[in-house]
Every structure is written in C-alpha cells, then in structure tokens.
Amino acid sequence: MKRKDYSDFDIISFLEDNDVPFRLSGKNVGRGWVGIPCCFCGGHGYHGGVNLSYKGFSCFQCAETASPPKLIKQILNCSWAEAYDILKKYSTNKSSWAPDPLPGRGHSQKPVHLPALTGPLSSSGGLYLESRGFNPKAIEAKYGIKETGPVGNYKFRLIIPIFFGKRLVSFTTRSYTEKVKPKYKAQPVEEAIIPVKDCLYNIDTVKDTLLIVEGPADVWRMGDGTVALFGLNCSASQQETIFKWWTYKQRSPRKKKVVILLDPKTKKAADKLYYTLTSFIRDIKIVELTDQDPAELTQESAMNLKVELFS
C-alpha cells in the first residue's frame, strides 16, 4: 500500500509552536531525523524521532510508530478532526501574517528559477553545514536550501531561495569552500522579482515577535519569527516591509515587539536601525551577544534564548 505523502508537513514549526522539546543532533538522534521525547511511552530522553523526509514518527524504546495526524493527536490530546485541521495548517506553510508580493518593486515579472545544476544537500554543501553545527536535512526541508557542484556560474555554493508571500522572488548563495570568492553572490537584480536587499529573509514565518539578524545562517539557528537583512544595513524597502507588518499586527490584541539580535561587531549598525525603527514601532529593543553571532550558538542555547526573547 502506498504511503500517504506528508512531506510538506512543517514538523519543526509545529514543535516550536506547541513547546515540544526537540533536537536535531546529539545522542539518539540520527541524521535526517528530529528527536523528541516519546509522547506514547513517556520514556526519558529523546527516544522518539520524526523523519524529516516523509515525517513518520517512531520510538526505538517502545517501538510505537505514527503518521503525522496520529502524532499530533497524541501530543495535543485532541480529536482526529482537530488533528487533521492542525496538520492542514502546518502543511500549507500559511503563517498568521502573509504579506502580498509587491510586483513592480523588482526588475523582473518572470518566475524566478534557481540556478541550473542545483541539487539536494548531499555532499560538500551538507558537510559544510554540519561543520557549523547544522542538520543539513532539517535545513533543506525547512528552508529549501540546495547546493551546486564544480560547474556553472554559482559553483561550489549553497543556494538559498528567498520567498515573499510564499512566492519565490529571488535567491542568494554562499560558498561552502574558502577557495571560492566572493563568499556571497546574489541573483542579478534584473532577474529578480524583488532584489535581495529589498527582501527580509524568512518574513513569512513572523507572527507577533519579529527578531532581526544579519544573515540566513542566523535565521537557520534561531528559527521561525526571525528575519535576516542580508547584511548590516536595513534598506528603505526592508523598513517598509517591517512597517507593513507592524501596522497589520496592530489589529491583533496580542502584544507585538521587535528585537534586534546582532553580535558585538555590529553594534553601530544595530543602534542605527534601532533609532530608525523607533519612529513607528513602540516596543523594540537590542539584545547583544557577548562574543559570537547567532549562527554560532548551539541549537539548545539558541532555543533557550528564543524562549526568553519571545516570552
């Protein structure tokens, strides 16, 4: 019997939103899996796991298995109907704030395509991410990151798609070897629907708290609700998007806030952005890391910091 396709279920967002502890690496967590405490046997440790490709659950302690609907039902103690509604919510990538793409702000109205010869994270690009403490399968599943090989205009690079309103509007790249320069290479402006520096990376996941960081790797570490500026400076178009998010969220009774999370080397840029945004945002603050940027945090430290910032 053919297995039902649950590959578009965003398991990471589901776990984060429902305060379910998880690990992407470490003891009992295999490559391509996210480890969670088993909600069926209640055993200690992260003996339960969800496959990041087909999203099936299994526990190697009690041997229980579960599809995403069954897992949701067990975790939330809800009905089957509620479980399927929740699954639908996390399978459509629909966030609480879904901005409309802004045609006319870029230079191309043609669909954006990733570079030729782009493939899955399977070799050098994946090893590079592992060397920085990331789980390649998780990053690929959640953010659509790909890699290239030794040929083409973007050889030896991670390919980083950029979405706005769930539409692919541009992409940037990052070399995964020090031999390739420049380190970052974006899609040409004339080929993008929205140029990279007019985009806020990961904006579609923002709800009531907007966490601002410098680059995509910082977003991968901090997760949903985090946006990257693709550099130290916030462009006028990026400020406009933040303003639209803030204005939209004023309709909600829930408290809204903006946090600028930058490392000590970027304090001057953070101060400048802070004073720019305070002209229209009331609840905003800067959080300084002592000696590292967000991407260099361990996953556990990043999640603990995020809980503190979002509470």
Buried (B, 14 or more C-beta within 10 A) or exposed (E): EEEEEBEEBBBBBBBBBEEBEBBBBEEBBEEBBBBBBBBBBEBEEBBBBBBBEBBBBBBEBBEBEBBBBBBBBBBBEBEEEBBBEBBEBBBEBEBEBEBEBBEEBBEBEEEBEBBEBBEEBEEBBBEBBBEEBBBBBBBBBBBBBBBBBEEEEBBBBBBBBBBBEEBBBBBBBBBBEEEBEEEBBBBEBEBBBBBBBBBBBBBBBBBBBBBBBBBBBBBBBBBBBBBBBBBBEBBEBBBEBBBBBBEBBEEEEEEBBBBBBBBEEBEEBBEBBBEBBEEEBEEBEBBEBEEEBBBBBEBEBBBEBBEEBBE
